[in-house]
Amino acid sequence: MNRTTWWTGAIPALMVIVNVACAGGGDGPDGTAADTAAVQPAFQLIGGQVPQFEPDPLHFALLPNLWVNGQVGGVAVDSHDNAWVFHRPATIPEGERGAALDPPAADCCIPAPSVIQYDADGQFVQAWGGPGEGYEWFENEHGIWVDNQDNVWLSGSAGPDNHILKFTSSGEFLMQIGHAGMNTGSNDTENVGGPAGLFVYEPTNELFVADGYGNKRVIVFDADTGAYKRHWGAYGNRPDDTVELPSRAEYVRQLAAGEPAPQQFNNPVHAVHVTNDGLVYVADRGHLRLQVFDLDGTFVREKFIRPGTLDSVGSVHGLASSPDPDQTFLYVADGANAWVHILDRATLDVVSRVGGRKGHNAREFFHLHSFASDSRGNFLIGEVNDGHRYYRWRFTGMGEPQNTTLPD
């Protein structure tokens, strides 16, 4: 299944059919999930309807082998709707890995390998990852992307994580870009600096990197050879690490006063998302904004997300788009305010929101951090700090906007 099967068969203009694939219980007439091919009635994109979502906490099967995961640095969905989770085994507290201690302290559990794959129905497929021969592993696992050739790209966000790794889907090492501990700043063309987000754009075969926790830029590499192509900072400017950026409180005051925003990205530059029409969306998390560029780094426009946010974690963590051919909606994961903002991609206006509650229950987000969407319209979330969760919110159809009148 490709990434564009959510909305299919446009029948007359502005009318589409929604194909919803949900977590199934195997109760269909042929033993498959009864709702995996459920077809919603045709609807119109006019009239203010927006995507609707519900938490689906039982979608992912239990891990085998008494495995347990730590903080979830990244989540991704491949072209077959497999879900991929990139977690941090070192963050698992002793109380949750008692069976791995020497001597064992409890019956459960054992840290899982860093890379975990599930199929489209949430069943476990495989897990791999960690130090090995021929490459340098990361101190803090973070970004993951699976390209249309099923190659898995990984990055880390710690200071020495100045490189990117490429593997086959089964974990065979293919390539390393950059070298651990060798970054020289935001204009280094050989190494990266705590790269957070990854995206391979198939039409140009280029790897776009939100770089990141140490550097303040987007950098682009050839996805086959790893050769450097180009890089840029905020507004398409050349990055300048010597620029002193305001504190969050001062920055919020500046925005409220209508003063010009800083001409440089802040740390972390956390996510990058490229749409079918060749627009590059960049999450400038520290500056509470997303910026939009052409493929060559030419600045197009920007959007501030909850610009009154004083929480240091920022408001633009992850980016994804609806899987209709026009990618009508842009989704923005907001960790500080616990929202998934739904934007009209043509205008960048917020047309709806999901969430708004922090906590550990199914309808709550706890340090929402990584974000991805699939071809069925569902989205995935990964959590860090004490969250240690990854889970799916299921697309349920189109409906009325929600939570659109929040004051900044």
Secondary structure, DSSP 8 states (H G I E B T S, - for coil): --TT-SEE---STTEEEEEE-----S-STTSS-TTTTEEEEEEES-SS-EEEEEEETT-S---STTEE--EEEEEEE-TT--EEEEEEGGG--GGG-GGGSSS--SS--EE--SEEEE-TTS-EEEEE-S--TTS---SSEEEEEE-TT--EEEEE-STT--EEEEE-TTS-EEEEEE-TT----TT-SS--SSEEEEEEEGGGTEEEEEE-SSS-EEEEEETTT--EEEEE-GGG----TT-----HHHHHHHHHTT----SS--S-EEEEEE-TTSEEEEEEGGGTEEEEEETTS-EEEEEESSTT--STT-S--EEEE--STT--EEEEEETTTTEEEEEETTT--EEEEEE--BSSSTT-BSSEEEEEE-TTS-EEEEE-TT---EEEEEEEEEE---S-----
